Amino acid sequence: MLREVRRIVTGHDGQGRSIIAQDGPPPRSIELGGRGLMFHEFWHTKNVPAKIDRASAEPLEASLSLKPPKGGVRIRIVDTPPEEPGAEAPELGLIEQAFAMLGAANASRYRPGQTHPAMHVTPSLDYGIVLEGEITLITDTGETLCRPGDVIVQNGTNHAWVNRSGKPARMCFVLIDGEYEEGLAP
């Protein structure tokens, strides 16, 4: 079992001194697909450089989004339950529904005969840090097991995450909006 996640946000008081503005769970934790895959949304910025002001508030967002805001950054923690040994991969329809819930119905890149039905791509540079457990990163041409402390630089490529460890896995992701070089976009 993974421990509860906690978000601590600093800010400024009326005199410009630093304060702890918020301390508690993130404002949104959403389970996708009813199989224990949890997205904990910690923060996002609409622009880089990020606006630093006295309010120190996260910009409002209507719904969960797989991608960072255009020109912005997003940080989240994802809890991935283990796949049961010998279980079939989730049906493509369920995967597509999950991507639609993330506002990224077009992110799915799976086609029958490919590596994994959760294969997807976004136009972003993502830093993934394994916090707990083990998880496998799958690409078009191979896969690698990632363990606590490993940092993955996901450079706008087609990929999937699979937990074959038998225990829950937790990763932190920092997603930065990106632009593809001409001729590279999926």
C-alpha positions in Angstrom: 0.0 0.0 0.0 1.3 3.5 -0.9 1.1 6.3 1.7 -1.2 9.2 1.2 0.2 12.0 -1.0 0.7 15.5 0.4 1.1 18.9 -1.3 2.8 21.8 0.4 2.6 25.2 -1.3 4.5 28.2 -0.2 3.5 31.8 -0.8 3.8 35.3 0.5 2.0 37.2 3.2 0.9 40.9 2.9 4.4 42.0 4.0 6.1 39.8 1.3 7.4 37.2 3.9 7.3 33.6 2.9 4.5 31.5 4.3 3.1 28.0 4.1 0.0 28.7 2.1 -1.4 25.2 1.8 -0.6 21.8 3.4 -2.7 18.8 2.6 -3.7 16.4 -0.1 -3.6 17.7 -3.7 -6.9 19.3 -4.9 -7.6 16.5 -7.4 -6.9 12.7 -7.2 -8.6 10.8 -9.9 -8.8 7.1 -10.5 -8.8 6.1 -14.2 -10.4 3.0 -15.6 -11.5 1.5 -12.2 -8.3 -0.6 -11.9 -6.5 1.5 -9.3 -4.5 3.8 -11.7 -4.4 7.1 -9.7 -3.5 10.5 -11.0 -2.7 13.0 -8.2 -2.6 16.5 -9.8 -0.2 18.7 -7.8 0.2 21.9 -9.8 0.4 23.4 -13.2 1.5 26.8 -14.6 0.0 28.4 -17.7 3.3 30.0 -18.8 7.1 29.8 -18.5 8.5 31.8 -16.9 5.9 31.1 -14.2 4.1 34.1 -12.6 5.1 34.5 -9.0 2.6 36.7 -7.2 1.2 37.2 -3.7 -1.8 35.0 -4.3 0.4 32.0 -5.0 -2.6 30.2 -6.4 -2.7 27.5 -9.0 -4.6 28.6 -12.2 -8.1 27.2 -12.4 -8.5 24.1 -14.6 -11.8 22.6 -15.7 -10.7 19.0 -15.9 -7.8 16.5 -15.8 -5.4 16.9 -18.7 -2.7 14.4 -19.8 -0.6 17.2 -21.3 0.8 20.3 -19.7 -0.9 23.6 -20.6 0.3 25.2 -23.9 3.5 27.0 -22.9 3.3 25.7 -19.4 4.3 23.0 -17.0 2.5 20.3 -14.9 3.5 18.1 -12.0 1.7 15.0 -10.9 2.1 11.8 -9.1 0.8 8.6 -10.7 0.1 5.4 -8.7 0.1 2.3 -11.0 -1.2 -0.9 -9.5 0.5 -4.2 -10.5 -0.9 -6.1 -13.4 -2.0 -9.6 -12.3 0.3 -12.3 -13.5 -1.0 -13.8 -16.7 -3.7 -11.2 -17.0 -4.5 -9.9 -20.5 -3.7 -6.3 -21.2 -6.7 -4.0 -20.9 -9.0 -3.8 -23.8 -8.2 -1.1 -26.3 -11.6 0.5 -25.7 -10.9 0.9 -22.0 -7.5 2.5 -22.8 -9.1 4.9 -25.2 -11.7 5.9 -22.6 -9.0 6.5 -20.1 -7.1 8.8 -22.6 -10.4 10.6 -23.3 -10.9 11.2 -19.5 -7.4 12.8 -19.6 -8.5 15.2 -22.5 -6.1 13.4 -24.8 -8.2 11.0 -26.9 -5.7 11.4 -29.8 -2.7 10.5 -27.6 -3.2 6.8 -28.1 -0.8 5.3 -30.6 -1.7 1.6 -30.2 -2.4 -0.4 -33.3 -3.1 -4.2 -33.2 0.2 -6.1 -33.3 2.1 -3.3 -31.5 3.9 -3.6 -28.2 1.2 -2.5 -25.6 -2.4 -1.0 -25.8 -1.4 1.8 -23.5 1.2 3.2 -26.0 0.8 6.9 -26.3 2.6 10.1 -27.1 2.3 13.8 -26.2 4.1 16.9 -27.5 6.0 17.4 -24.2 9.3 16.8 -22.5 8.5 14.8 -19.4 10.7 14.0 -16.4 9.6 10.9 -14.7 11.1 9.9 -11.3 10.3 6.5 -9.8 9.5 7.1 -6.1 8.3 3.7 -5.0 8.1 0.2 -6.5 9.2 -0.9 -10.0 7.7 -0.1 -13.4 8.6 -1.0 -16.9 9.0 1.7 -19.6 8.0 0.3 -23.1 9.0 2.0 -26.3 8.5 1.0 -29.9 11.8 -0.9 -30.0 12.3 -2.1 -26.4 11.7 -1.8 -22.7 13.6 -1.2 -19.5 12.8 -1.8 -15.8 12.8 1.4 -13.7 13.4 1.4 -10.0 13.2 4.0 -7.1 15.6 6.8 -7.8 15.6 6.3 -11.6 14.9 9.4 -13.6 13.4 9.0 -17.1 13.6 11.8 -19.6 10.6 11.1 -21.9 11.3 13.2 -25.0 8.0 13.3 -26.8 8.2 9.6 -27.8 5.7 6.8 -28.1 5.7 4.9 -24.9 3.7 3.0 -22.2 4.2 2.2 -18.5 3.5 -1.3 -17.2 3.7 -2.5 -13.6 4.7 -6.2 -13.6 6.3 -6.1 -10.1 3.4 -7.5 -8.1 3.4 -4.4 -5.9 2.1 -0.8 -6.4 4.4 1.7 -8.1 4.5 5.5 -7.7 6.1 8.0 -10.0 6.4 11.7 -10.1 6.1 13.4 -13.5 7.1 17.0 -14.5 5.6 17.7 -17.9 6.8 20.6 -20.0 5.0 21.8 -23.1 7.1 21.1 -26.2 7.2 21.5 -30.0 8.3 18.9 -32.4 11.1 19.5 -34.9 9.7 19.6 -38.4 9.1 16.0 -39.7 9.2 14.5 -36.2 5.7 15.0 -35.0 3.6 11.7 -34.7 
